[in-house]
Amino acid sequence: MLDILACPIDKYYPLDLFELASKGDVVEQGVLYCNRCMRFYPIIDEIPVLLPDELREKQKDIEFLQKWQQLPEKVIKQGKPWHL
Ligand SMILES: [Zn+2]
C-alpha cells in the first residue's frame, strides 16, 4: 500500500519509509519522506497522514519528532514544513 502513496504537494513517489514501530508487516508508527520537497509525513496508528501544510498541526508534528529522535537528521533537523 505504501508503494502507491505520493506526496500531496508535488505528487512525487515513491516516498521513503522509515519504520519506528511495526508489527509483522504492518507499520504502526513511522515516517514517509519526500525526497523532492523534503517534507515528512507521520504514520500514526498505522495511518499515513498525508496532509498539505495548511491542514497540519505544527505542535503535534513537533511532538512527534521529539518522540522519535532516532529518525534521520534530514527529517529531524531539515524536514519540512518544520523541524526541530
Ligand atoms: Zn514532496
PDB file of the backbone (N, CA, C, O) and the ligand in Angstrom, with CONECT records:
HET     ZN  A 101       1
ATOM      1  N   MET A   1       0.832  -1.205   0.000  1.00  0.00           N
ATOM      2  CA  MET A   1       0.000   0.000   0.000  1.00  0.00           C
ATOM      3  C   MET A   1       0.858   1.243   0.000  1.00  0.00           C
ATOM      4  O   MET A   1       0.556   2.227  -0.675  1.00  0.00           O
ATOM      5  N   LEU A   2       1.955   1.186   0.781  1.00  0.00           N
ATOM      6  CA  LEU A   2       2.807   2.377   0.875  1.00  0.00           C
ATOM      7  C   LEU A   2       3.457   2.702  -0.464  1.00  0.00           C
ATOM      8  O   LEU A   2       3.840   3.844  -0.720  1.00  0.00           O
ATOM      9  N   ASP A   3       3.578   1.687  -1.313  1.00  0.00           N
ATOM     10  CA  ASP A   3       4.225   1.893  -2.606  1.00  0.00           C
ATOM     11  C   ASP A   3       3.505   2.917  -3.468  1.00  0.00           C
ATOM     12  O   ASP A   3       4.129   3.604  -4.277  1.00  0.00           O
ATOM     13  N   ILE A   4       2.215   3.017  -3.297  1.00  0.00           N
ATOM     14  CA  ILE A   4       1.451   3.866  -4.209  1.00  0.00           C
ATOM     15  C   ILE A   4       1.177   5.244  -3.637  1.00  0.00           C
ATOM     16  O   ILE A   4       0.550   6.071  -4.299  1.00  0.00           O
ATOM     17  N   LEU A   5       1.632   5.505  -2.423  1.00  0.00           N
ATOM     18  CA  LEU A   5       1.386   6.811  -1.842  1.00  0.00           C
ATOM     19  C   LEU A   5       2.337   7.834  -2.452  1.00  0.00           C
ATOM     20  O   LEU A   5       3.534   7.588  -2.600  1.00  0.00           O
ATOM     21  N   ALA A   6       1.774   8.981  -2.799  1.00  0.00           N
ATOM     22  CA  ALA A   6       2.570  10.059  -3.378  1.00  0.00           C
ATOM     23  C   ALA A   6       2.493  11.283  -2.478  1.00  0.00           C
ATOM     24  O   ALA A   6       1.543  11.445  -1.712  1.00  0.00           O
ATOM     25  N   CYS A   7       3.483  12.126  -2.576  1.00  0.00           N
ATOM     26  CA  CYS A   7       3.484  13.376  -1.829  1.00  0.00           C
ATOM     27  C   CYS A   7       2.298  14.237  -2.263  1.00  0.00           C
ATOM     28  O   CYS A   7       2.100  14.438  -3.461  1.00  0.00           O
ATOM     29  N   PRO A   8       1.506  14.748  -1.321  1.00  0.00           N
ATOM     30  CA  PRO A   8       0.343  15.555  -1.699  1.00  0.00           C
ATOM     31  C   PRO A   8       0.721  16.919  -2.288  1.00  0.00           C
ATOM     32  O   PRO A   8      -0.102  17.569  -2.932  1.00  0.00           O
ATOM     33  N   ILE A   9       1.944  17.341  -2.069  1.00  0.00           N
ATOM     34  CA  ILE A   9       2.363  18.657  -2.563  1.00  0.00           C
ATOM     35  C   ILE A   9       2.812  18.585  -4.023  1.00  0.00           C
ATOM     36  O   ILE A   9       2.336  19.343  -4.868  1.00  0.00           O
ATOM     37  N   ASP A  10       3.732  17.666  -4.302  1.00  0.00           N
ATOM     38  CA  ASP A  10       4.289  17.625  -5.660  1.00  0.00           C
ATOM     39  C   ASP A  10       4.024  16.308  -6.391  1.00  0.00           C
ATOM     40  O   ASP A  10       4.508  16.101  -7.503  1.00  0.00           O
ATOM     41  N   LYS A  11       3.260  15.428  -5.767  1.00  0.00           N
ATOM     42  CA  LYS A  11       2.867  14.140  -6.364  1.00  0.00           C
ATOM     43  C   LYS A  11       4.048  13.197  -6.575  1.00  0.00           C
ATOM     44  O   LYS A  11       3.924  12.195  -7.280  1.00  0.00           O
ATOM     45  N   TYR A  12       5.182  13.511  -5.974  1.00  0.00           N
ATOM     46  CA  TYR A  12       6.355  12.663  -6.137  1.00  0.00           C
ATOM     47  C   TYR A  12       6.151  11.328  -5.415  1.00  0.00           C
ATOM     48  O   TYR A  12       5.575  11.274  -4.328  1.00  0.00           O
ATOM     49  N   TYR A  13       6.635  10.262  -6.039  1.00  0.00           N
ATOM     50  CA  TYR A  13       6.660   8.955  -5.397  1.00  0.00           C
ATOM     51  C   TYR A  13       7.726   8.107  -6.045  1.00  0.00           C
ATOM     52  O   TYR A  13       8.133   8.439  -7.158  1.00  0.00           O
ATOM     53  N   PRO A  14       8.205   7.049  -5.446  1.00  0.00           N
ATOM     54  CA  PRO A  14       7.794   6.578  -4.116  1.00  0.00           C
ATOM     55  C   PRO A  14       8.394   7.419  -2.998  1.00  0.00           C
ATOM     56  O   PRO A  14       9.457   8.020  -3.154  1.00  0.00           O
ATOM     57  N   LEU A  15       7.702   7.450  -1.881  1.00  0.00           N
ATOM     58  CA  LEU A  15       8.205   8.126  -0.696  1.00  0.00           C
ATOM     59  C   LEU A  15       9.087   7.172   0.098  1.00  0.00           C
ATOM     60  O   LEU A  15       8.830   5.968   0.135  1.00  0.00           O
ATOM     61  N   ASP A  16      10.123   7.706   0.730  1.00  0.00           N
ATOM     62  CA  ASP A  16      10.957   6.879   1.610  1.00  0.00           C
ATOM     63  C   ASP A  16      10.184   6.533   2.872  1.00  0.00           C
ATOM     64  O   ASP A  16       9.449   7.361   3.410  1.00  0.00           O
ATOM     65  N   LEU A  17      10.356   5.308   3.337  1.00  0.00           N
ATOM     66  CA  LEU A  17       9.676   4.886   4.560  1.00  0.00           C
ATOM     67  C   LEU A  17      10.694   4.649   5.665  1.00  0.00           C
ATOM     68  O   LEU A  17      11.664   3.913   5.483  1.00  0.00           O
ATOM     69  N   PHE A  18      10.468   5.271   6.793  1.00  0.00           N
ATOM     70  CA  PHE A  18      11.271   4.992   7.986  1.00  0.00           C
ATOM     71  C   PHE A  18      10.357   4.377   9.031  1.00  0.00           C
ATOM     72  O   PHE A  18       9.442   5.028   9.536  1.00  0.00           O
ATOM     73  N   GLU A  19      10.614   3.123   9.348  1.00  0.00           N
ATOM     74  CA  GLU A  19       9.770   2.439  10.332  1.00  0.00           C
ATOM     75  C   GLU A  19      10.242   2.748  11.749  1.00  0.00           C
ATOM     76  O   GLU A  19      11.439   2.720  12.032  1.00  0.00           O
ATOM     77  N   LEU A  20       9.319   3.036  12.614  1.00  0.00           N
ATOM     78  CA  LEU A  20       9.634   3.318  14.016  1.00  0.00           C
ATOM     79  C   LEU A  20       9.084   2.228  14.925  1.00  0.00           C
ATOM     80  O   LEU A  20       9.707   1.872  15.925  1.00  0.00           O
ATOM     81  N   ALA A  21       7.943   1.714  14.584  1.00  0.00           N
ATOM     82  CA  ALA A  21       7.351   0.606  15.332  1.00  0.00           C
ATOM     83  C   ALA A  21       6.497  -0.172  14.352  1.00  0.00           C
ATOM     84  O   ALA A  21       5.692   0.400  13.617  1.00  0.00           O
ATOM     85  N   SER A  22       6.683  -1.490  14.350  1.00  0.00           N
ATOM     86  CA  SER A  22       5.902  -2.293  13.427  1.00  0.00           C
ATOM     87  C   SER A  22       5.540  -3.621  14.060  1.00  0.00           C
ATOM     88  O   SER A  22       6.193  -4.109  14.983  1.00  0.00           O
ATOM     89  N   LYS A  23       4.483  -4.176  13.528  1.00  0.00           N
ATOM     90  CA  LYS A  23       4.013  -5.478  13.990  1.00  0.00           C
ATOM     91  C   LYS A  23       3.893  -6.352  12.756  1.00  0.00           C
ATOM     92  O   LYS A  23       2.983  -6.157  11.951  1.00  0.00           O
ATOM     93  N   GLY A  24       4.792  -7.313  12.593  1.00  0.00           N
ATOM     94  CA  GLY A  24       4.807  -8.077  11.358  1.00  0.00           C
ATOM     95  C   GLY A  24       5.104  -7.154  10.185  1.00  0.00           C
ATOM     96  O   GLY A  24       6.086  -6.412  10.211  1.00  0.00           O
ATOM     97  N   ASP A  25       4.273  -7.195   9.171  1.00  0.00           N
ATOM     98  CA  ASP A  25       4.456  -6.349   8.000  1.00  0.00           C
ATOM     99  C   ASP A  25       3.791  -4.992   8.155  1.00  0.00           C
ATOM    100  O   ASP A  25       3.911  -4.141   7.274  1.00  0.00           O
ATOM    101  N   VAL A  26       3.101  -4.782   9.250  1.00  0.00           N
ATOM    102  CA  VAL A  26       2.328  -3.559   9.409  1.00  0.00           C
ATOM    103  C   VAL A  26       3.149  -2.499  10.143  1.00  0.00           C
ATOM    104  O   VAL A  26       3.635  -2.728  11.250  1.00  0.00           O
ATOM    105  N   VAL A  27       3.292  -1.352   9.516  1.00  0.00           N
ATOM    106  CA  VAL A  27       3.985  -0.243  10.157  1.00  0.00           C
ATOM    107  C   VAL A  27       2.991   0.499  11.043  1.00  0.00           C
ATOM    108  O   VAL A  27       2.030   1.094  10.554  1.00  0.00           O
ATOM    109  N   GLU A  28       3.230   0.458  12.335  1.00  0.00           N
ATOM    110  CA  GLU A  28       2.305   1.119  13.265  1.00  0.00           C
ATOM    111  C   GLU A  28       2.666   2.596  13.439  1.00  0.00           C
ATOM    112  O   GLU A  28       1.800   3.470  13.467  1.00  0.00           O
ATOM    113  N   GLN A  29       3.970   2.844  13.554  1.00  0.00           N
ATOM    114  CA  GLN A  29       4.460   4.217  13.674  1.00  0.00           C
ATOM    115  C   GLN A  29       5.634   4.359  12.706  1.00  0.00           C
ATOM    116  O   GLN A  29       6.478   3.470  12.602  1.00  0.00           O
ATOM    117  N   GLY A  30       5.673   5.464  12.017  1.00  0.00           N
ATOM    118  CA  GLY A  30       6.766   5.656  11.077  1.00  0.00           C
ATOM    119  C   GLY A  30       6.666   7.010  10.416  1.00  0.00           C
ATOM    120  O   GLY A  30       5.874   7.870  10.801  1.00  0.00           O
ATOM    121  N   VAL A  31       7.504   7.167   9.402  1.00  0.00           N
ATOM    122  CA  VAL A  31       7.517   8.425   8.660  1.00  0.00           C
ATOM    123  C   VAL A  31       7.659   8.101   7.176  1.00  0.00           C
ATOM    124  O   VAL A  31       8.424   7.224   6.775  1.00  0.00           O
ATOM    125  N   LEU A  32       6.901   8.837   6.386  1.00  0.00           N
ATOM    126  CA  LEU A  32       7.111   8.843   4.940  1.00  0.00           C
ATOM    127  C   LEU A  32       7.803  10.155   4.606  1.00  0.00           C
ATOM    128  O   LEU A  32       7.461  11.207   5.148  1.00  0.00           O
ATOM    129  N   TYR A  33       8.774  10.084   3.713  1.00  0.00           N
ATOM    130  CA  TYR A  33       9.584  11.256   3.425  1.00  0.00           C
ATOM    131  C   TYR A  33       9.678  11.448   1.914  1.00  0.00           C
ATOM    132  O   TYR A  33       9.949  10.509   1.165  1.00  0.00           O
ATOM    133  N   CYS A  34       9.448  12.684   1.489  1.00  0.00           N
ATOM    134  CA  CYS A  34       9.510  13.018   0.065  1.00  0.00           C
ATOM    135  C   CYS A  34      10.893  13.572  -0.264  1.00  0.00           C
ATOM    136  O   CYS A  34      11.304  14.601   0.273  1.00  0.00           O
ATOM    137  N   ASN A  35      11.596  12.888  -1.139  1.00  0.00           N
ATOM    138  CA  ASN A  35      12.944  13.325  -1.499  1.00  0.00           C
ATOM    139  C   ASN A  35      12.951  14.535  -2.423  1.00  0.00           C
ATOM    140  O   ASN A  35      14.011  15.115  -2.656  1.00  0.00           O
ATOM    141  N   ARG A  36      11.819  14.923  -2.944  1.00  0.00           N
ATOM    142  CA  ARG A  36      11.790  16.089  -3.816  1.00  0.00           C
ATOM    143  C   ARG A  36      11.615  17.379  -3.009  1.00  0.00           C
ATOM    144  O   ARG A  36      12.404  18.312  -3.156  1.00  0.00           O
ATOM    145  N   CYS A  37      10.572  17.436  -2.147  1.00  0.00           N
ATOM    146  CA  CYS A  37      10.311  18.683  -1.417  1.00  0.00           C
ATOM    147  C   CYS A  37      10.750  18.599   0.042  1.00  0.00           C
ATOM    148  O   CYS A  37      10.598  19.566   0.789  1.00  0.00           O
ATOM    149  N   MET A  38      11.296  17.445   0.459  1.00  0.00           N
ATOM    150  CA  MET A  38      11.850  17.259   1.797  1.00  0.00           C
ATOM    151  C   MET A  38      10.801  17.263   2.896  1.00  0.00           C
ATOM    152  O   MET A  38      11.138  17.410   4.071  1.00  0.00           O
ATOM    153  N   ARG A  39       9.532  17.105   2.531  1.00  0.00           N
ATOM    154  CA  ARG A  39       8.508  17.034   3.576  1.00  0.00           C
ATOM    155  C   ARG A  39       8.450  15.621   4.167  1.00  0.00           C
ATOM    156  O   ARG A  39       8.700  14.623   3.493  1.00  0.00           O
ATOM    157  N   PHE A  40       8.109  15.588   5.454  1.00  0.00           N
ATOM    158  CA  PHE A  40       7.877  14.296   6.098  1.00  0.00           C
ATOM    159  C   PHE A  40       6.398  14.193   6.442  1.00  0.00           C
ATOM    160  O   PHE A  40       5.721  15.194   6.675  1.00  0.00           O
ATOM    161  N   TYR A  41       5.916  12.953   6.468  1.00  0.00           N
ATOM    162  CA  TYR A  41       4.516  12.677   6.811  1.00  0.00           C
ATOM    163  C   TYR A  41       4.485  11.550   7.820  1.00  0.00           C
ATOM    164  O   TYR A  41       4.969  10.453   7.541  1.00  0.00           O
ATOM    165  N   PRO A  42       3.926  11.804   8.982  1.00  0.00           N
ATOM    166  CA  PRO A  42       3.909  10.752  10.002  1.00  0.00           C
ATOM    167  C   PRO A  42       2.935   9.628   9.667  1.00  0.00           C
ATOM    168  O   PRO A  42       1.900   9.841   9.037  1.00  0.00           O
ATOM    169  N   ILE A  43       3.296   8.441  10.104  1.00  0.00           N
ATOM    170  CA  ILE A  43       2.365   7.301  10.115  1.00  0.00           C
ATOM    171  C   ILE A  43       2.024   7.074  11.578  1.00  0.00           C
ATOM    172  O   ILE A  43       2.897   6.734  12.376  1.00  0.00           O
ATOM    173  N   ILE A  44       0.761   7.259  11.934  1.00  0.00           N
ATOM    174  CA  ILE A  44       0.339   7.168  13.318  1.00  0.00           C
ATOM    175  C   ILE A  44      -0.759   6.124  13.430  1.00  0.00           C
ATOM    176  O   ILE A  44      -1.781   6.211  12.749  1.00  0.00           O
ATOM    177  N   ASP A  45      -0.545   5.139  14.289  1.00  0.00           N
ATOM    178  CA  ASP A  45      -1.521   4.055  14.452  1.00  0.00           C
ATOM    179  C   ASP A  45      -1.887   3.443  13.112  1.00  0.00           C
ATOM    180  O   ASP A  45      -3.059   3.203  12.821  1.00  0.00           O
ATOM    181  N   GLU A  46      -0.863   3.191  12.297  1.00  0.00           N
ATOM    182  CA  GLU A  46      -0.980   2.522  11.002  1.00  0.00           C
ATOM    183  C   GLU A  46      -1.546   3.416   9.899  1.00  0.00           C
ATOM    184  O   GLU A  46      -1.679   2.972   8.758  1.00  0.00           O
ATOM    185  N   ILE A  47      -1.876   4.653  10.216  1.00  0.00           N
ATOM    186  CA  ILE A  47      -2.479   5.533   9.206  1.00  0.00           C
ATOM    187  C   ILE A  47      -1.450   6.551   8.711  1.00  0.00           C
ATOM    188  O   ILE A  47      -0.970   7.364   9.501  1.00  0.00           O
ATOM    189  N   PRO A  48      -1.102   6.525   7.425  1.00  0.00           N
ATOM    190  CA  PRO A  48      -0.238   7.574   6.885  1.00  0.00           C
ATOM    191  C   PRO A  48      -1.010   8.894   6.803  1.00  0.00           C
ATOM    192  O   PRO A  48      -2.079   8.961   6.196  1.00  0.00           O
ATOM    193  N   VAL A  49      -0.459   9.935   7.418  1.00  0.00           N
ATOM    194  CA  VAL A  49      -1.152  11.227   7.455  1.00  0.00           C
ATOM    195  C   VAL A  49      -0.520  12.139   6.411  1.00  0.00           C
ATOM    196  O   VAL A  49       0.472  12.819   6.672  1.00  0.00           O
ATOM    197  N   LEU A  50      -1.118  12.137   5.223  1.00  0.00           N
ATOM    198  CA  LEU A  50      -0.565  12.880   4.087  1.00  0.00           C
ATOM    199  C   LEU A  50      -1.398  14.131   3.853  1.00  0.00           C
ATOM    200  O   LEU A  50      -2.274  14.166   2.989  1.00  0.00           O
ATOM    201  N   LEU A  51      -1.103  15.149   4.639  1.00  0.00           N
ATOM    202  CA  LEU A  51      -1.886  16.375   4.576  1.00  0.00           C
ATOM    203  C   LEU A  51      -1.049  17.521   4.023  1.00  0.00           C
ATOM    204  O   LEU A  51       0.161  17.574   4.243  1.00  0.00           O
ATOM    205  N   PRO A  52      -1.699  18.449   3.296  1.00  0.00           N
ATOM    206  CA  PRO A  52      -0.981  19.654   2.875  1.00  0.00           C
ATOM    207  C   PRO A  52      -0.646  20.520   4.086  1.00  0.00           C
ATOM    208  O   PRO A  52      -1.264  20.398   5.143  1.00  0.00           O
ATOM    209  N   ASP A  53       0.327  21.383   3.917  1.00  0.00           N
ATOM    210  CA  ASP A  53       0.856  22.157   5.047  1.00  0.00           C
ATOM    211  C   ASP A  53      -0.233  22.855   5.857  1.00  0.00           C
ATOM    212  O   ASP A  53      -0.190  22.856   7.087  1.00  0.00           O
ATOM    213  N   GLU A  54      -1.202  23.442   5.174  1.00  0.00           N
ATOM    214  CA  GLU A  54      -2.190  24.273   5.872  1.00  0.00           C
ATOM    215  C   GLU A  54      -3.126  23.455   6.764  1.00  0.00           C
ATOM    216  O   GLU A  54      -3.816  24.007   7.620  1.00  0.00           O
ATOM    217  N   LEU A  55      -3.144  22.154   6.561  1.00  0.00           N
ATOM    218  CA  LEU A  55      -4.001  21.313   7.397  1.00  0.00           C
ATOM    219  C   LEU A  55      -3.217  20.575   8.479  1.00  0.00           C
ATOM    220  O   LEU A  55      -3.791  19.829   9.272  1.00  0.00           O
ATOM    221  N   ARG A  56      -1.894  20.788   8.505  1.00  0.00           N
ATOM    222  CA  ARG A  56      -1.083  20.106   9.511  1.00  0.00           C
ATOM    223  C   ARG A  56      -1.098  20.881  10.817  1.00  0.00           C
ATOM    224  O   ARG A  56      -1.285  22.098  10.830  1.00  0.00           O
ATOM    225  N   GLU A  57      -0.900  20.165  11.911  1.00  0.00           N
ATOM    226  CA  GLU A  57      -0.806  20.820  13.209  1.00  0.00           C
ATOM    227  C   GLU A  57       0.650  20.824  13.640  1.00  0.00           C
ATOM    228  O   GLU A  57       1.222  19.785  13.971  1.00  0.00           O
ATOM    229  N   LYS A  58       1.242  22.021  13.628  1.00  0.00           N
ATOM    230  CA  LYS A  58       2.677  22.123  13.881  1.00  0.00           C
ATOM    231  C   LYS A  58       3.056  21.523  15.228  1.00  0.00           C
ATOM    232  O   LYS A  58       4.041  20.793  15.336  1.00  0.00           O
ATOM    233  N   GLN A  59       2.270  21.835  16.254  1.00  0.00           N
ATOM    234  CA  GLN A  59       2.621  21.358  17.593  1.00  0.00           C
ATOM    235  C   GLN A  59       2.658  19.825  17.647  1.00  0.00           C
ATOM    236  O   GLN A  59       3.550  19.232  18.254  1.00  0.00           O
ATOM    237  N   LYS A  60       1.691  19.214  17.013  1.00  0.00           N
ATOM    238  CA  LYS A  60       1.657  17.738  17.001  1.00  0.00           C
ATOM    239  C   LYS A  60       2.841  17.165  16.237  1.00  0.00           C
ATOM    240  O   LYS A  60       3.445  16.179  16.660  1.00  0.00           O
ATOM    241  N   ASP A  61       3.168  17.789  15.111  1.00  0.00           N
ATOM    242  CA  ASP A  61       4.313  17.304  14.329  1.00  0.00           C
ATOM    243  C   ASP A  61       5.610  17.436  15.121  1.00  0.00           C
ATOM    244  O   ASP A  61       6.443  16.530  15.105  1.00  0.00           O
ATOM    245  N   ILE A  62       5.780  18.550  15.807  1.00  0.00           N
ATOM    246  CA  ILE A  62       6.998  18.764  16.592  1.00  0.00           C
ATOM    247  C   ILE A  62       7.085  17.735  17.716  1.00  0.00           C
ATOM    248  O   ILE A  62       8.149  17.173  17.974  1.00  0.00           O
ATOM    249  N   GLU A  63       5.969  17.496  18.376  1.00  0.00           N
ATOM    250  CA  GLU A  63       5.971  16.489  19.442  1.00  0.00           C
ATOM    251  C   GLU A  63       6.301  15.107  18.885  1.00  0.00           C
ATOM    252  O   GLU A  63       6.988  14.321  19.536  1.00  0.00           O
ATOM    253  N   PHE A  64       5.819  14.815  17.696  1.00  0.00           N
ATOM    254  CA  PHE A  64       6.118  13.541  17.053  1.00  0.00           C
ATOM    255  C   PHE A  64       7.619  13.412  16.809  1.00  0.00           C
ATOM    256  O   PHE A  64       8.209  12.370  17.092  1.00  0.00           O
ATOM    257  N   LEU A  65       8.233  14.463  16.287  1.00  0.00           N
ATOM    258  CA  LEU A  65       9.679  14.424  16.018  1.00  0.00           C
ATOM    259  C   LEU A  65      10.473  14.291  17.316  1.00  0.00           C
ATOM    260  O   LEU A  65      11.481  13.586  17.370  1.00  0.00           O
ATOM    261  N   GLN A  66      10.009  14.977  18.355  1.00  0.00           N
ATOM    262  CA  GLN A  66      10.710  14.898  19.644  1.00  0.00           C
ATOM    263  C   GLN A  66      10.638  13.489  20.222  1.00  0.00           C
ATOM    264  O   GLN A  66      11.560  13.033  20.898  1.00  0.00           O
ATOM    265  N   LYS A  67       9.536  12.812  19.947  1.00  0.00           N
ATOM    266  CA  LYS A  67       9.354  11.465  20.480  1.00  0.00           C
ATOM    267  C   LYS A  67      10.244  10.451  19.765  1.00  0.00           C
ATOM    268  O   LYS A  67      10.666   9.458  20.358  1.00  0.00           O
ATOM    269  N   TRP A  68      10.525  10.708  18.492  1.00  0.00           N
ATOM    270  CA  TRP A  68      11.237   9.723  17.672  1.00  0.00           C
ATOM    271  C   TRP A  68      12.562  10.304  17.190  1.00  0.00           C
ATOM    272  O   TRP A  68      12.761  10.535  15.997  1.00  0.00           O
ATOM    273  N   GLN A  69      13.445  10.531  18.125  1.00  0.00           N
ATOM    274  CA  GLN A  69      14.714  11.180  17.797  1.00  0.00           C
ATOM    275  C   GLN A  69      15.643  10.279  16.984  1.00  0.00           C
ATOM    276  O   GLN A  69      16.663  10.751  16.482  1.00  0.00           O
ATOM    277  N   GLN A  70      15.315   8.997  16.843  1.00  0.00           N
ATOM    278  CA  GLN A  70      16.156   8.121  16.029  1.00  0.00           C
ATOM    279  C   GLN A  70      15.912   8.300  14.531  1.00  0.00           C
ATOM    280  O   GLN A  70      16.578   7.668  13.711  1.00  0.00           O
ATOM    281  N   LEU A  71      14.969   9.153  14.178  1.00  0.00           N
ATOM    282  CA  LEU A  71      14.751   9.434  12.758  1.00  0.00           C
ATOM    283  C   LEU A  71      16.001  10.073  12.150  1.00  0.00           C
ATOM    284  O   LEU A  71      16.787  10.702  12.859  1.00  0.00           O
ATOM    285  N   PRO A  72      16.185   9.913  10.836  1.00  0.00           N
ATOM    286  CA  PRO A  72      17.371  10.513  10.203  1.00  0.00           C
ATOM    287  C   PRO A  72      17.389  12.036  10.363  1.00  0.00           C
ATOM    288  O   PRO A  72      16.354  12.687  10.506  1.00  0.00           O
ATOM    289  N   GLU A  73      18.595  12.564  10.333  1.00  0.00           N
ATOM    290  CA  GLU A  73      18.756  14.005  10.531  1.00  0.00           C
ATOM    291  C   GLU A  73      18.013  14.822   9.469  1.00  0.00           C
ATOM    292  O   GLU A  73      17.536  15.925   9.738  1.00  0.00           O
ATOM    293  N   LYS A  74      17.925  14.265   8.267  1.00  0.00           N
ATOM    294  CA  LYS A  74      17.249  15.032   7.205  1.00  0.00           C
ATOM    295  C   LYS A  74      15.762  15.227   7.519  1.00  0.00           C
ATOM    296  O   LYS A  74      15.123  16.135   6.987  1.00  0.00           O
ATOM    297  N   VAL A  75      15.223  14.377   8.377  1.00  0.00           N
ATOM    298  CA  VAL A  75      13.840  14.559   8.818  1.00  0.00           C
ATOM    299  C   VAL A  75      13.796  15.449  10.063  1.00  0.00           C
ATOM    300  O   VAL A  75      13.058  16.433  10.108  1.00  0.00           O
ATOM    301  N   ILE A  76      14.584  15.094  11.054  1.00  0.00           N
ATOM    302  CA  ILE A  76      14.534  15.793  12.341  1.00  0.00           C
ATOM    303  C   ILE A  76      15.020  17.243  12.235  1.00  0.00           C
ATOM    304  O   ILE A  76      14.420  18.161  12.795  1.00  0.00           O
ATOM    305  N   LYS A  77      16.109  17.417  11.509  1.00  0.00           N
ATOM    306  CA  LYS A  77      16.777  18.733  11.502  1.00  0.00           C
ATOM    307  C   LYS A  77      16.494  19.563  10.259  1.00  0.00           C
ATOM    308  O   LYS A  77      16.671  20.781  10.260  1.00  0.00           O
ATOM    309  N   GLN A  78      16.046  18.880   9.181  1.00  0.00           N
ATOM    310  CA  GLN A  78      15.874  19.618   7.930  1.00  0.00           C
ATOM    311  C   GLN A  78      14.528  19.395   7.271  1.00  0.00           C
ATOM    312  O   GLN A  78      14.231  20.010   6.247  1.00  0.00           O
ATOM    313  N   GLY A  79      13.706  18.521   7.844  1.00  0.00           N
ATOM    314  CA  GLY A  79      12.435  18.200   7.211  1.00  0.00           C
ATOM    315  C   GLY A  79      11.519  19.402   7.135  1.00  0.00           C
ATOM    316  O   GLY A  79      11.630  20.348   7.916  1.00  0.00           O
ATOM    317  N   LYS A  80      10.610  19.343   6.176  1.00  0.00           N
ATOM    318  CA  LYS A  80       9.617  20.392   6.016  1.00  0.00           C
ATOM    319  C   LYS A  80       8.243  19.788   6.296  1.00  0.00           C
ATOM    320  O   LYS A  80       8.084  18.571   6.195  1.00  0.00           O
ATOM    321  N   PRO A  81       7.259  20.594   6.641  1.00  0.00           N
ATOM    322  CA  PRO A  81       7.273  22.064   6.689  1.00  0.00           C
ATOM    323  C   PRO A  81       7.949  22.625   7.944  1.00  0.00           C
ATOM    324  O   PRO A  81       8.139  23.837   8.037  1.00  0.00           O
ATOM    325  N   TRP A  82       8.309  21.801   8.884  1.00  0.00           N
ATOM    326  CA  TRP A  82       9.011  22.281  10.071  1.00  0.00           C
ATOM    327  C   TRP A  82       9.851  21.149  10.632  1.00  0.00           C
ATOM    328  O   TRP A  82       9.662  19.983  10.287  1.00  0.00           O
ATOM    329  N   HIS A  83      10.768  21.506  11.489  1.00  0.00           N
ATOM    330  CA  HIS A  83      11.691  20.514  12.039  1.00  0.00           C
ATOM    331  C   HIS A  83      12.161  21.018  13.383  1.00  0.00           C
ATOM    332  O   HIS A  83      11.801  22.117  13.806  1.00  0.00           O
ATOM    333  N   LEU A  84      12.979  20.198  14.064  1.00  0.00           N
ATOM    334  CA  LEU A  84      13.446  20.585  15.386  1.00  0.00           C
ATOM    335  C   LEU A  84      14.613  21.554  15.277  1.00  0.00           C
ATOM    336  O   LEU A  84      15.146  21.995  16.295  1.00  0.00           O
TER     337      LEU A  84
HETATM  338 ZN    ZN A 101       7.017  16.336  -1.930  1.00  0.00          ZN2+
END
